[in-house]
Every structure is written in C-alpha cells, then in structure tokens.
C-alpha cells in the first residue's frame, strides 16, 4: 500500500505537515493556514511570516 506516516515540523509555533504529493500544509491548531505548498522551505517561510504563535498551544 502507499500509506506513510506524515512528517511534522514546527516553525514559529505553527505545525507544518507533509502529505502525499509531496504537499506541505501549515496548521494553526486544527485549522489550515494559507495554501498547499510544493516545498518545505515555502511552508516554513510562510509560517515565519505569520505572527508568532505560543508553541504550548499545539
């Protein structure tokens, strides 16, 4: 099967998740912020541009 565990990284308090494609999504809690990104650097740059989030609110 093509199932794999998604990679998760935190940048500026936001969660960046890699999903199939590969596609990278930025989440604020359970809510997606912005578009789907093709590269992890794009997602990280977007998360860095957002207001800093309290990392304890994962």
N, C-alpha and C positions, 0 to 999 in steps of 0.2 A: 504494500500500500504506500501511498505518497504522503503519509502523515508524518509530521515532525513537530517537535516542541518549539514554540516561538521563542526567539531571543528577545530579552527585555533589558533595557538600559535606562538609567535615569539621568536626565540632563536638566539642570536648573529647577529641579523638583517635579519635572514632567516625565511621564513614562513614554519611552519610545519602544514600540513593538514591531518586530519583523514578522510579516505574514507572507504567505505564498506569493510568488511573483518574481523576484522579491519586491515587496512593497513595505514601506516603513510608515507607521502611523504614530502621531503624537497624541497622548491622552492626558487629560486633566481629571484625575479620578476615573470615572467610567465614561466620561464624555470625550469624544474625539475633537481635537483642535486642528484646524487647518485642513489641507488636502492630504491625499496619499502622496508620499514621496518615493522617488525611484532609488535614492541613495541615502545611506545613514547620515552622511555629512549634511545633506539638505535638511533632514528632520532635526538633527542636533542644532543647526543654525537657526531654524525656526523656533525651537524650544528656548534657545538662548535669547532670542529677540522678544519673547514674552516676559511679562512681569514675573519676578522670582516667586516661586511657589514654596510653601512650607513643606519640606520633604517628609515630615511626620504624618501628613495627610494622605498617604498612599492609599 
